[in-house]
Amino acid sequence: MKEKTQSTATALAVAQPQGGTALANIIPINSIEDVSRLGVAVAKSGWFGTIPQSTGEMIAMTMLQERISPVTFKKKYHIINNSLSVTSRAIVSAFKRMGGKMKLHEVGKEKCDITFSYDGNELRYAVTLQEFIDNGVALAKDGATLKDNWAKFSGDMLYARCCSFAIRKICPEADDGLYTTEEVADFDDAPAAPAPKPEPIKIDKSEVASRIAKAEPAAAPTPAQQQEIVEAEVVEPVPTPAPAAPAASAAPQSAPSAADTCPIKGPFFNVPFSQMEPDILGYLLLADTAANHPELTPAHVDSAKAAARAKGMEV
């Protein structure tokens, strides 16, 4: 058991680079259990927000690996959405310590323009607020308003993005291969993608019109038939009591109301709009159709629109 503890402590010591102040010099770290206890203390401290114990353990191991204190960790790194990110200030500081130089041309709320020089290379890089509005990064989830950080601190956000983009190109070792805090903060806040619009339905007006009018009767009804129709419209039938059924029977389906069916004489006369094909519905909803068929009332049009929407049509 003693040998196992010693080997763990040795492994932790080997993992620590030379230079700086080792956290192990302040808090004895002799085993993985010690790292776990340190992680619990980090998570409970509240210094890094509300984080699980496992994240606290990763922070503890990072501090041991880099031989830095919690204060230095907080200056260099941020935990956002349970992901480790490096602050833009830390990237700029590392870039300058490595010999990089920056010339500020414009640093404002609408634009940031800086020239970066390192190892004989020079790169001028500029970003604008409009650019991040157009690509959706600066927009809230509604896709119309600015996120709170972009609305209040657009100058700081532009400076951070300009520095991280340019330094990553001219001196990639300065960011330790991590995204910046500002970049990670925007990962999950992009506006939701708009719902795809339904494909438009192509309507051949002449072909659909011929289908609707195809079975229209050629001759007008005879006077006797007309008399029957008139009587049927005004005479109320006398209800007769139904004989008692020996057993309960299913209730008959209710017929669709007049406004829910097609009023145009032909093969679709009295056919419910909900049973029609999309191209027929599309034709019925054309302005020309309503103009040529006065029997197609606004109530019919509303019912046809409702049936079209139920089929995924855009009306």
Backbone bond lengths (Angstrom), bond angles and torsions (degrees), N, CA, C in turn:
res aa  C-N    CA-C-N  psi(-1)  N-CA   C-N-CA  omega(-1)  CA-C   N-CA-C  phi
1 M - - - 1.475 - - 1.516 110.75 -
2 K 1.333 114.57 -37.90 1.455 119.30 179.61 1.522 111.09 -65.71
3 E 1.350 116.01 -39.44 1.462 119.99 179.39 1.517 111.15 -64.60
4 K 1.339 117.74 -39.72 1.468 121.74 179.53 1.520 111.24 -63.06
5 T 1.340 116.86 -43.44 1.460 120.56 178.84 1.516 111.22 -63.48
6 Q 1.328 116.35 -40.61 1.450 120.68 -179.40 1.520 111.33 -66.13
7 S 1.345 116.55 -40.14 1.464 119.32 -179.12 1.517 111.09 -67.57
8 T 1.337 118.52 -35.82 1.458 121.57 177.75 1.515 110.92 -65.00
9 A 1.335 116.57 -44.12 1.461 120.46 178.83 1.517 110.80 -63.14
10 T 1.342 115.79 -38.92 1.463 119.46 178.47 1.510 110.91 -64.11
11 A 1.352 117.13 -42.51 1.467 121.04 -179.94 1.516 110.92 -61.87
12 L 1.339 117.78 -41.53 1.454 120.75 178.40 1.524 111.30 -65.19
13 A 1.330 116.22 -38.19 1.460 119.56 -179.99 1.522 111.24 -68.09
14 V 1.315 116.96 -38.49 1.462 120.36 179.57 1.522 110.66 -65.77
15 A 1.344 115.81 -34.69 1.465 119.39 -178.10 1.511 112.46 -68.82
16 Q 1.330 118.01 -17.00 1.455 120.52 -176.23 1.518 110.90 -86.03
17 P 1.343 118.98 126.81 1.452 121.09 177.85 1.512 111.19 -70.98
18 Q 1.305 115.89 161.15 1.450 120.94 179.97 1.525 110.13 -74.57
19 G 1.326 116.98 151.23 1.457 121.73 177.38 1.510 111.56 95.07
20 G 1.309 116.91 155.29 1.450 121.04 178.24 1.518 111.46 83.61
21 T 1.297 115.86 -175.17 1.459 121.70 -179.11 1.518 108.59 -106.54
22 A 1.308 116.76 116.57 1.460 120.73 -177.59 1.521 109.83 -72.63
23 L 1.339 115.84 133.22 1.457 119.23 176.99 1.520 110.18 -64.32
24 A 1.345 116.33 -29.19 1.456 120.10 -179.94 1.522 112.27 -66.36
25 N 1.342 117.54 -18.89 1.460 119.98 176.46 1.527 110.95 -72.83
26 I 1.345 116.37 -22.06 1.462 120.92 -179.93 1.524 110.09 -97.05
27 I 1.360 116.89 -45.54 1.464 122.61 179.94 1.527 107.52 -116.73
28 P 1.323 119.37 116.65 1.467 121.05 -179.04 1.524 111.61 -60.48
29 I 1.314 117.01 124.83 1.457 122.61 178.26 1.521 107.68 -120.28
30 N 1.322 116.26 106.74 1.459 121.08 -176.78 1.518 113.22 -118.76
31 S 1.347 117.77 -6.07 1.462 119.85 -177.66 1.523 109.65 -159.78
32 I 1.317 114.50 169.66 1.458 120.47 175.71 1.525 110.29 -62.78
33 E 1.327 117.01 -32.66 1.462 120.24 177.85 1.524 110.49 -62.43
34 D 1.333 117.28 -35.54 1.462 120.14 177.33 1.525 110.70 -65.76
35 V 1.344 116.29 -39.24 1.466 120.18 176.96 1.522 109.91 -63.21
36 S 1.345 116.74 -41.30 1.464 120.73 -179.92 1.521 110.60 -62.83
37 R 1.346 117.01 -41.90 1.468 119.88 179.40 1.528 110.49 -65.73
38 L 1.325 116.25 -38.55 1.461 119.49 177.07 1.526 110.38 -64.92
39 G 1.342 116.83 -38.12 1.464 120.71 177.43 1.515 112.27 -62.77
40 V 1.332 117.01 -38.52 1.463 121.13 176.92 1.521 110.28 -62.62
41 A 1.343 116.40 -42.85 1.469 120.30 179.26 1.523 110.90 -63.69
42 V 1.343 117.30 -39.58 1.466 121.17 178.49 1.526 110.34 -63.81
43 A 1.344 116.88 -45.34 1.461 120.84 -177.54 1.528 111.33 -65.31
44 K 1.338 117.12 -37.83 1.461 120.87 -177.78 1.523 112.76 -78.96
45 S 1.330 117.11 -16.48 1.460 119.33 -175.68 1.523 112.99 -66.91
46 G 1.338 116.81 -29.09 1.456 120.78 -177.04 1.519 113.50 80.44
47 W 1.315 117.72 -0.82 1.466 121.27 -179.92 1.518 112.32 -63.84
48 F 1.300 115.81 -30.91 1.456 120.57 -174.35 1.524 111.46 -111.48
49 G 1.323 115.95 26.12 1.453 119.97 -178.77 1.519 110.95 80.66
50 T 1.317 115.34 -166.65 1.458 120.78 178.18 1.521 108.69 -86.70
51 I 1.324 116.85 106.89 1.466 121.69 -176.91 1.523 108.94 -129.77
52 P 1.331 117.74 152.66 1.466 119.93 176.19 1.523 111.06 -74.42
53 Q 1.321 115.78 166.56 1.460 120.28 -179.23 1.521 111.26 -60.45
54 S 1.332 117.02 -38.53 1.472 119.99 -178.58 1.524 111.30 -60.47
55 T 1.342 117.12 -38.10 1.472 119.77 177.25 1.528 110.01 -68.50
56 G 1.338 116.51 -38.33 1.458 119.54 176.00 1.518 111.72 -60.45
57 E 1.328 117.41 -37.40 1.465 120.93 178.13 1.526 111.21 -66.95
58 M 1.339 116.84 -38.63 1.464 119.61 178.06 1.522 110.59 -66.24
59 I 1.329 117.20 -38.86 1.471 120.71 176.78 1.535 109.66 -62.75
60 A 1.340 116.06 -43.52 1.471 119.91 179.55 1.521 110.77 -60.69
61 M 1.327 118.00 -44.75 1.468 120.54 -179.86 1.524 111.46 -66.19
62 T 1.343 116.49 -35.28 1.473 119.67 177.43 1.522 110.41 -65.18
63 M 1.331 117.26 -42.16 1.464 120.27 178.48 1.525 110.87 -63.76
64 L 1.339 116.66 -38.63 1.463 119.83 177.48 1.522 111.16 -67.40
65 Q 1.316 116.55 -43.46 1.467 121.75 -178.81 1.529 111.14 -61.80
66 E 1.336 116.05 -43.91 1.464 120.15 -176.67 1.523 112.86 -92.81
67 R 1.342 116.53 -0.46 1.470 121.61 178.38 1.536 110.42 55.33
68 I 1.333 115.69 50.66 1.458 120.43 -179.38 1.524 109.52 -125.55
69 S 1.319 115.98 158.33 1.460 122.23 178.56 1.522 109.83 -86.02
70 P 1.343 118.51 166.15 1.468 120.74 175.10 1.523 113.05 -56.11
71 V 1.345 117.19 -35.65 1.457 120.40 179.54 1.523 110.27 -64.42
72 T 1.340 117.09 -44.79 1.466 120.71 178.86 1.521 110.99 -65.47
73 F 1.333 116.62 -39.14 1.471 119.58 177.59 1.523 110.31 -59.47
74 K 1.323 115.47 -44.44 1.470 119.61 -177.66 1.524 111.36 -66.10
75 K 1.334 117.63 -32.62 1.465 120.47 177.17 1.517 112.01 -68.53
76 K 1.338 115.92 -35.34 1.470 120.38 -173.04 1.518 113.00 -92.44
77 Y 1.333 117.17 -38.52 1.459 120.68 -171.77 1.532 110.95 -120.51
78 H 1.333 114.27 156.74 1.459 122.11 170.37 1.523 108.31 -132.09
79 I 1.332 116.00 148.45 1.458 121.57 173.75 1.520 107.46 -104.19
80 I 1.335 117.19 114.38 1.461 122.10 179.95 1.524 108.19 -128.27
81 N 1.329 115.86 127.28 1.477 121.41 -177.93 1.528 110.61 52.98
82 N 1.347 115.05 38.59 1.460 122.57 179.32 1.530 112.59 63.66
83 S 1.339 117.28 22.42 1.459 121.85 178.27 1.525 109.14 -119.92
84 L 1.331 115.70 142.20 1.456 120.94 178.87 1.522 109.74 -81.41
85 S 1.316 116.13 131.88 1.465 121.35 177.88 1.519 108.43 -136.20
86 V 1.336 115.69 156.29 1.461 121.05 179.60 1.525 108.43 -105.18
87 T 1.309 117.60 139.91 1.463 120.16 -179.02 1.525 109.97 -72.13
88 S 1.308 115.82 151.27 1.464 119.58 178.61 1.522 111.13 -64.48
89 R 1.339 116.49 -31.92 1.463 119.63 177.02 1.519 110.96 -62.50
90 A 1.332 116.57 -39.42 1.459 120.22 179.43 1.529 110.73 -65.45
91 I 1.334 117.24 -38.07 1.464 120.18 178.81 1.522 110.41 -65.21
92 V 1.318 116.62 -44.96 1.472 120.02 179.67 1.524 110.26 -63.33
93 S 1.338 117.12 -41.52 1.463 120.54 179.78 1.523 110.63 -63.30
94 A 1.345 116.71 -44.14 1.461 120.19 178.84 1.521 110.98 -63.88
95 F 1.327 116.43 -40.22 1.468 121.30 179.26 1.527 111.14 -60.77
96 K 1.326 116.48 -44.09 1.465 119.62 -179.24 1.526 111.59 -71.41
97 R 1.334 117.98 -36.19 1.466 120.34 177.44 1.528 111.23 -63.70
98 M 1.326 115.89 -29.49 1.467 120.15 179.73 1.526 112.37 -84.00
99 G 1.325 117.24 2.44 1.458 120.89 177.37 1.513 114.64 102.45
100 G 1.305 117.71 5.51 1.457 121.03 179.13 1.516 112.02 -74.53
101 K 1.317 115.87 152.09 1.464 121.76 179.58 1.521 110.07 -129.37
102 M 1.328 115.58 151.93 1.455 121.70 -179.11 1.525 109.77 -132.27
103 K 1.325 116.11 137.16 1.466 121.80 174.39 1.521 107.51 -120.96
104 L 1.329 115.60 116.69 1.461 120.77 -176.61 1.524 109.89 -86.10
105 H 1.333 116.53 120.89 1.462 121.24 176.24 1.521 110.97 -95.39
106 E 1.327 116.08 -41.28 1.464 120.86 179.69 1.527 109.06 -157.13
107 V 1.309 115.82 125.66 1.463 121.00 176.95 1.523 106.76 -132.47
108 G 1.313 116.71 99.35 1.456 121.39 -176.50 1.511 112.09 -140.14
109 K 1.329 115.31 -172.59 1.461 120.96 -178.10 1.523 112.84 -78.61
110 E 1.335 117.21 -17.67 1.460 120.43 -178.49 1.530 112.89 -108.12
111 K 1.353 116.28 -23.15 1.468 119.50 -175.90 1.521 110.30 -153.76
112 C 1.343 115.67 147.67 1.460 122.10 173.49 1.525 107.64 -132.49
113 D 1.324 116.89 124.54 1.469 122.78 -175.10 1.530 108.21 -133.96
114 I 1.355 116.67 115.01 1.465 121.58 -174.81 1.531 109.21 -137.36
115 T 1.343 116.42 143.03 1.459 122.08 172.13 1.525 108.47 -102.52
116 F 1.337 116.28 128.38 1.471 122.82 -179.04 1.529 108.55 -111.44
117 S 1.344 116.66 135.63 1.467 122.06 179.57 1.521 109.27 -127.57
118 Y 1.353 115.25 132.75 1.466 119.05 179.14 1.520 109.85 -160.93
119 D 1.329 115.03 131.33 1.466 122.27 173.45 1.532 112.07 53.28
120 G 1.328 116.74 41.66 1.455 121.41 177.19 1.518 114.39 83.98
121 N 1.337 118.00 -1.56 1.469 122.19 179.55 1.526 109.69 -107.74
122 E 1.324 114.85 150.79 1.461 120.93 179.37 1.524 108.98 -134.35
123 L 1.318 114.80 135.54 1.464 120.09 -178.90 1.525 108.54 -138.70
124 R 1.326 115.65 122.36 1.470 120.28 173.67 1.525 107.81 -98.83
125 Y 1.313 115.16 126.63 1.468 120.04 -174.61 1.523 109.14 -131.89
126 A 1.335 116.08 137.18 1.464 121.91 -179.14 1.525 109.90 -136.52
127 V 1.321 116.36 140.68 1.466 122.37 174.56 1.526 108.15 -132.73
128 T 1.335 116.13 152.81 1.461 121.24 -179.92 1.524 110.19 -127.57
129 L 1.312 115.47 155.68 1.463 120.43 176.86 1.520 110.49 -62.38
130 Q 1.336 116.97 -39.18 1.461 120.17 -178.57 1.524 111.31 -61.55
131 E 1.326 115.88 -34.83 1.466 120.57 178.48 1.523 111.27 -59.92
132 F 1.343 117.11 -42.44 1.461 120.91 -178.50 1.522 111.75 -79.65
133 I 1.324 117.28 -20.13 1.469 120.16 171.46 1.522 109.36 -73.41
134 D 1.339 116.00 -43.66 1.467 120.16 -178.11 1.525 112.07 -64.66
135 N 1.341 117.49 -38.25 1.472 118.35 -178.89 1.531 112.50 -88.54
136 G 1.343 117.56 1.43 1.466 121.80 173.04 1.513 115.23 86.20
137 V 1.340 118.85 -5.78 1.464 120.94 -176.76 1.522 111.60 -64.26
138 A 1.329 117.42 -38.69 1.467 121.14 -176.66 1.522 113.16 -86.18
139 L 1.337 117.49 -1.22 1.461 120.45 -175.28 1.516 111.98 -95.53
140 A 1.332 115.46 146.98 1.457 121.33 175.17 1.524 109.53 -72.10
141 K 1.322 115.45 179.21 1.462 119.62 -175.59 1.521 112.85 -66.34
142 D 1.340 117.88 -19.05 1.458 118.99 177.40 1.522 111.69 -76.33
143 G 1.341 117.21 -8.80 1.458 120.86 176.60 1.514 114.33 73.74
144 A 1.339 117.86 8.46 1.468 120.19 -176.11 1.526 112.90 -126.77
145 T 1.321 117.73 -35.29 1.466 121.13 -177.40 1.524 110.08 -104.80
146 L 1.341 115.22 157.55 1.459 120.70 177.90 1.522 110.67 -73.89
147 K 1.333 116.20 146.67 1.457 120.25 171.34 1.527 108.76 -62.62
148 D 1.315 115.34 157.90 1.459 120.32 -175.43 1.527 111.63 -59.19
149 N 1.366 117.20 -43.37 1.463 118.80 -177.98 1.530 111.85 -68.09
150 W 1.338 117.37 -34.50 1.458 120.28 178.30 1.526 111.13 -74.68
151 A 1.313 117.45 -33.73 1.467 120.25 -179.80 1.532 111.46 -70.27
152 K 1.337 116.36 -38.38 1.457 120.26 -175.93 1.528 113.58 -90.37
153 F 1.341 117.06 -33.53 1.461 120.34 -172.79 1.529 111.38 -131.88
154 S 1.312 116.62 49.19 1.471 119.63 -176.82 1.531 111.71 -61.50
155 G 1.337 117.60 -35.10 1.460 120.07 178.90 1.519 111.95 -63.54
156 D 1.338 116.91 -44.61 1.464 120.85 178.46 1.523 111.20 -65.38
157 M 1.326 117.22 -40.47 1.463 121.08 -179.67 1.528 110.61 -64.82
158 L 1.329 116.97 -41.55 1.462 120.10 179.29 1.524 110.94 -66.09
159 Y 1.339 117.19 -41.38 1.468 120.80 179.00 1.531 110.29 -62.30
160 A 1.330 116.49 -44.66 1.461 120.31 -179.66 1.527 111.25 -62.65
161 R 1.327 116.56 -43.82 1.468 119.38 -179.67 1.523 111.51 -67.48
162 C 1.317 117.13 -41.36 1.465 121.02 179.64 1.524 109.98 -60.42
163 C 1.335 116.83 -46.17 1.466 120.91 -178.72 1.524 111.75 -66.29
164 S 1.338 116.90 -46.31 1.464 119.11 -177.25 1.524 111.55 -65.47
165 F 1.328 117.79 -41.51 1.464 120.79 179.43 1.526 111.36 -63.52
166 A 1.335 116.02 -49.35 1.460 120.09 -174.11 1.525 111.86 -71.06
167 I 1.343 117.64 -45.91 1.461 120.41 -178.47 1.513 110.75 -64.71
168 R 1.335 117.14 -34.13 1.471 120.21 177.37 1.533 111.02 -63.07
169 K 1.325 116.91 -28.50 1.466 120.83 179.62 1.532 111.92 -84.37
170 I 1.330 116.96 -43.32 1.467 119.81 -172.39 1.535 112.07 -90.54
171 C 1.364 116.39 -25.46 1.467 120.42 -179.20 1.526 108.81 -148.10
172 P 1.337 117.83 71.79 1.469 121.00 -172.46 1.520 114.50 -62.24
173 E 1.347 118.11 -22.93 1.461 119.24 -178.65 1.525 112.59 -71.21
174 A 1.344 118.20 -10.82 1.471 120.81 -176.35 1.523 113.13 -74.29
175 D 1.326 118.28 -21.71 1.473 118.73 -175.87 1.521 113.33 -101.16
176 D 1.329 117.63 5.44 1.472 122.20 178.43 1.525 112.44 58.04
177 G 1.342 117.09 21.68 1.459 120.28 178.30 1.520 114.41 74.32
178 L 1.332 117.29 16.89 1.471 121.13 -178.02 1.526 110.53 -110.12
179 Y 1.327 114.95 153.33 1.457 120.25 171.11 1.529 109.11 -76.13
180 T 1.313 115.47 155.47 1.459 118.83 178.14 1.529 110.52 -78.67
181 T 1.332 113.72 162.56 1.465 120.10 178.43 1.522 111.23 -57.50
182 E 1.331 117.02 -40.96 1.464 121.11 -178.33 1.527 111.03 -66.38
183 E 1.337 117.12 -36.11 1.463 120.27 179.48 1.522 111.21 -69.48
184 V 1.345 116.41 -46.29 1.464 120.29 -178.65 1.525 110.75 -63.87
185 A 1.332 116.97 -35.71 1.467 120.20 -179.50 1.516 111.60 -62.64
186 D 1.326 117.24 -26.01 1.467 120.52 -177.85 1.522 113.23 -93.81
187 F 1.351 117.85 -6.78 1.453 119.95 -175.06 1.522 112.74 -58.97
188 D 1.341 117.76 -46.72 1.468 121.30 -173.14 1.510 113.23 -97.51
189 D 1.339 117.50 6.22 1.465 119.58 -175.67 1.515 113.21 -109.66
190 A 1.322 116.85 11.13 1.456 118.77 -179.55 1.520 109.98 -64.97
191 P 1.340 119.61 146.39 1.462 121.17 179.16 1.519 111.62 -58.88
192 A 1.318 115.24 143.21 1.460 118.71 177.67 1.517 110.11 -62.76
193 A 1.333 114.74 141.25 1.460 119.14 179.48 1.522 109.77 -64.54
194 P 1.329 117.88 136.38 1.460 119.53 179.86 1.524 111.20 -63.22
195 A 1.327 115.58 145.27 1.460 119.63 179.10 1.518 109.62 -63.81
196 P 1.336 116.98 137.42 1.462 118.79 -178.97 1.520 111.53 -62.91
197 K 1.315 116.22 137.16 1.456 120.44 178.57 1.523 110.18 -76.09
198 P 1.322 117.21 141.61 1.460 118.70 178.99 1.518 110.92 -63.76
199 E 1.321 114.66 146.91 1.459 119.86 179.13 1.530 109.75 -63.18
200 P 1.334 117.58 134.48 1.465 119.26 178.09 1.520 110.94 -65.04
201 I 1.323 115.30 142.77 1.469 120.86 -179.98 1.520 108.88 -92.23
202 K 1.315 115.85 123.15 1.460 120.52 179.58 1.524 109.47 -79.25
203 I 1.318 116.10 128.45 1.467 121.13 -176.45 1.514 109.01 -119.34
204 D 1.327 116.27 122.49 1.454 121.97 171.75 1.528 106.41 -90.40
205 K 1.335 116.97 100.11 1.458 120.99 -172.31 1.521 112.53 -57.60
206 S 1.326 117.07 -44.26 1.464 119.61 -177.32 1.521 111.23 -66.53
207 E 1.352 116.51 -39.12 1.463 119.66 -177.88 1.521 110.76 -69.23
208 V 1.362 117.47 -44.55 1.457 120.84 -179.57 1.521 110.61 -67.99
209 A 1.329 117.00 -39.09 1.466 120.01 178.70 1.520 111.03 -61.17
210 S 1.325 117.07 -39.44 1.468 119.68 179.46 1.517 110.90 -67.78
211 R 1.341 116.88 -34.52 1.466 119.64 178.33 1.517 110.91 -67.42
212 I 1.352 116.29 -38.59 1.464 119.43 -179.45 1.519 111.66 -69.75
213 A 1.341 117.19 -38.45 1.466 120.90 -175.44 1.521 112.91 -91.70
214 K 1.335 118.91 -2.45 1.465 122.45 -170.26 1.513 112.88 -58.95
215 A 1.320 119.01 -42.19 1.463 121.10 -175.50 1.517 113.19 -99.67
216 E 1.339 116.68 17.00 1.458 118.58 -179.75 1.530 109.18 -66.26
217 P 1.336 120.07 131.97 1.474 121.19 -176.51 1.526 111.38 -62.22
218 A 1.349 114.62 140.63 1.473 120.00 -176.24 1.520 110.82 -79.44
219 A 1.350 117.78 -34.98 1.466 120.58 -174.93 1.513 110.45 -105.53
220 A 1.335 114.67 149.64 1.460 119.65 177.41 1.519 109.14 -74.96
221 P 1.309 119.54 154.95 1.466 120.70 -179.99 1.527 111.52 -66.13
222 T 1.329 116.42 149.57 1.468 122.23 178.83 1.525 108.85 -70.21
223 P 1.382 116.68 163.45 1.471 118.82 178.20 1.519 112.80 -56.95
224 A 1.344 116.73 -37.01 1.466 118.92 -179.93 1.522 110.62 -65.61
225 Q 1.384 115.10 -42.86 1.459 118.73 178.45 1.530 111.20 -64.19
226 Q 1.350 114.70 -39.64 1.453 119.02 179.54 1.527 110.92 -62.30
227 Q 1.383 114.94 -39.67 1.456 120.12 178.42 1.528 110.41 -61.96
228 E 1.360 115.74 -39.95 1.458 119.96 179.25 1.521 110.91 -63.04
229 I 1.346 115.04 -42.11 1.460 120.13 -179.01 1.522 110.73 -63.96
230 V 1.359 116.22 -44.89 1.455 120.12 -179.72 1.517 110.30 -61.83
231 E 1.327 115.81 -45.45 1.453 119.07 -179.37 1.525 111.57 -63.20
232 A 1.321 114.80 -37.92 1.460 117.95 -179.21 1.514 111.67 -66.00
233 E 1.322 115.80 -26.34 1.456 118.68 -177.72 1.522 112.43 -81.63
234 V 1.376 117.70 -27.37 1.457 118.82 -172.17 1.515 113.44 -111.26
235 V 1.320 118.38 -19.32 1.465 120.64 -175.62 1.515 109.18 -91.91
236 E 1.339 115.71 127.13 1.460 120.34 177.75 1.522 108.56 -85.23
237 P 1.313 118.82 126.71 1.471 119.71 177.39 1.522 110.64 -70.02
238 V 1.351 115.32 144.45 1.462 120.70 179.58 1.518 108.22 -81.56
239 P 1.354 116.93 118.62 1.468 117.76 -178.81 1.517 110.66 -68.89
240 T 1.316 116.21 141.10 1.462 122.26 176.66 1.514 107.73 -114.03
241 P 1.323 116.42 137.26 1.467 118.44 -178.56 1.524 110.62 -63.74
242 A 1.310 115.23 137.36 1.466 120.08 179.58 1.506 109.17 -81.67
243 P 1.341 117.49 142.25 1.467 120.13 178.33 1.521 109.98 -64.35
244 A 1.322 115.54 147.47 1.462 120.55 179.74 1.509 109.62 -64.08
245 A 1.310 115.23 129.19 1.468 120.40 -179.98 1.510 109.44 -85.55
246 P 1.326 117.33 142.69 1.463 119.56 179.98 1.524 112.23 -66.96
247 A 1.295 116.37 -27.14 1.472 119.48 -178.72 1.519 108.14 -141.10
248 A 1.350 115.87 158.02 1.458 120.05 -179.84 1.517 110.04 -67.40
249 S 1.311 115.43 136.09 1.474 120.40 -179.99 1.525 109.04 -117.50
250 A 1.324 115.10 158.89 1.463 120.44 -178.93 1.515 110.47 -65.32
251 A 1.323 116.36 140.20 1.455 120.83 179.95 1.515 109.91 -69.50
252 P 1.348 117.53 136.35 1.466 119.22 -179.97 1.518 110.58 -64.30
253 Q 1.350 116.17 147.04 1.445 121.25 177.74 1.523 109.97 -68.12
254 S 1.338 115.06 139.20 1.455 118.84 179.34 1.511 110.29 -75.76
255 A 1.300 116.81 139.75 1.458 121.57 179.94 1.518 109.58 -74.21
256 P 1.338 117.57 146.67 1.464 119.57 178.61 1.517 111.36 -63.09
257 S 1.324 116.08 148.40 1.452 119.16 179.45 1.515 109.82 -69.41
258 A 1.345 116.31 165.38 1.458 120.56 -176.16 1.526 111.50 -61.16
259 A 1.330 117.67 -35.17 1.464 120.42 -177.77 1.523 112.25 -73.97
260 D 1.330 118.59 -12.66 1.462 121.87 -178.63 1.523 112.48 -93.55
261 T 1.328 117.07 1.19 1.463 120.53 -177.90 1.521 110.40 -123.04
262 C 1.312 115.02 161.08 1.464 120.78 -177.01 1.530 110.17 -74.93
263 P 1.344 119.23 126.49 1.467 121.33 -178.85 1.528 113.51 -91.39
264 I 1.330 117.78 -1.74 1.467 120.75 -175.88 1.518 108.95 -84.28
265 K 1.341 116.51 126.06 1.457 121.15 -179.15 1.527 109.67 -62.32
266 G 1.324 116.18 136.99 1.448 121.55 -178.18 1.516 109.41 146.24
267 P 1.314 117.00 -164.39 1.470 120.14 -176.51 1.531 113.50 -65.88
268 F 1.357 117.61 -18.72 1.457 120.24 -178.67 1.522 112.22 -104.51
269 F 1.333 116.79 10.07 1.456 120.73 -179.88 1.528 109.64 -63.09
270 N 1.343 115.59 127.22 1.464 123.39 -179.62 1.534 113.59 68.07
271 V 1.321 117.54 10.03 1.467 120.04 175.42 1.534 108.04 -81.13
272 P 1.340 119.31 130.06 1.474 120.58 179.39 1.533 110.97 -59.91
273 F 1.315 115.90 140.58 1.463 120.05 179.25 1.535 111.01 -59.92
274 S 1.331 116.71 -32.29 1.461 120.32 -177.41 1.521 112.51 -65.19
275 Q 1.369 117.00 -17.93 1.459 120.68 -178.65 1.527 112.71 -98.90
276 M 1.319 117.10 2.77 1.468 120.18 -176.26 1.527 111.33 -89.30
277 E 1.334 113.66 154.66 1.448 119.63 177.12 1.535 109.67 -74.11
278 P 1.339 117.08 155.28 1.462 119.93 -177.23 1.520 114.34 -56.91
279 D 1.342 117.73 -38.10 1.462 118.19 -177.56 1.529 111.49 -67.94
280 I 1.352 117.08 -33.27 1.460 120.36 177.60 1.527 109.72 -68.53
281 L 1.324 115.68 -44.41 1.464 118.95 177.59 1.522 110.89 -60.83
282 G 1.344 115.90 -42.30 1.456 119.64 179.36 1.515 112.03 -60.17
283 Y 1.335 117.09 -39.40 1.458 120.78 178.74 1.525 111.14 -66.36
284 L 1.335 115.95 -42.48 1.461 119.57 -178.47 1.528 111.51 -63.94
285 L 1.318 116.95 -26.09 1.461 120.82 -177.65 1.517 113.21 -89.72
286 L 1.338 117.45 -0.43 1.459 119.85 176.49 1.523 110.15 -71.82
287 A 1.322 115.82 146.93 1.466 120.12 -179.58 1.527 110.94 -62.32
288 D 1.351 116.84 -37.05 1.464 120.14 -179.94 1.517 111.30 -61.66
289 T 1.329 117.12 -38.17 1.463 120.54 -178.12 1.526 110.40 -64.25
290 A 1.325 117.13 -45.89 1.466 120.03 179.60 1.521 111.24 -64.01
291 A 1.340 117.61 -34.58 1.458 120.77 179.88 1.524 111.41 -69.04
292 N 1.338 117.47 -35.77 1.470 121.72 -177.71 1.519 112.98 -85.89
293 H 1.331 116.98 -13.02 1.467 119.96 -178.32 1.521 108.69 -130.93
294 P 1.324 118.09 87.69 1.469 120.79 -178.93 1.520 113.26 -62.19
295 E 1.341 117.12 -19.31 1.462 118.44 178.19 1.530 111.90 -69.08
296 L 1.321 116.90 -14.44 1.457 121.89 177.79 1.533 108.00 -82.66
297 T 1.306 116.52 89.56 1.466 122.55 -173.80 1.536 111.10 -78.87
298 P 1.343 117.10 166.68 1.473 119.51 175.50 1.518 113.19 -55.84
299 A 1.343 117.16 -33.48 1.468 119.71 178.42 1.522 110.62 -64.75
300 H 1.370 116.22 -39.93 1.465 119.84 176.19 1.523 110.52 -63.22
301 V 1.311 117.22 -42.49 1.469 121.66 -178.46 1.527 110.50 -62.64
302 D 1.339 116.33 -41.91 1.466 119.42 179.40 1.524 110.85 -63.20
303 S 1.338 116.31 -41.01 1.464 119.62 178.88 1.520 111.05 -65.92
304 A 1.343 116.27 -39.90 1.469 119.99 178.82 1.527 110.45 -64.99
305 K 1.340 117.32 -39.19 1.465 120.19 177.91 1.526 111.12 -63.16
306 A 1.347 116.16 -41.63 1.457 119.50 179.75 1.531 110.73 -62.81
307 A 1.324 116.43 -40.64 1.466 120.04 178.41 1.520 110.90 -66.73
308 A 1.343 116.82 -37.36 1.465 120.77 178.77 1.517 111.06 -65.32
309 R 1.344 117.56 -43.27 1.462 120.21 178.88 1.524 111.39 -63.36
310 A 1.332 116.32 -37.05 1.464 120.20 178.62 1.521 111.84 -63.68
311 K 1.345 116.79 -24.33 1.462 121.74 178.61 1.531 112.01 -92.13
312 G 1.353 116.69 4.93 1.456 119.98 178.45 1.501 113.83 86.49
313 M 1.342 118.16 11.70 1.463 120.87 179.82 1.515 109.29 -82.70
314 E 1.322 116.64 149.02 1.454 122.47 176.30 1.511 108.65 -95.36
315 V 1.338 117.20 114.27 1.472 121.70 -177.57 1.518 109.10 -125.76
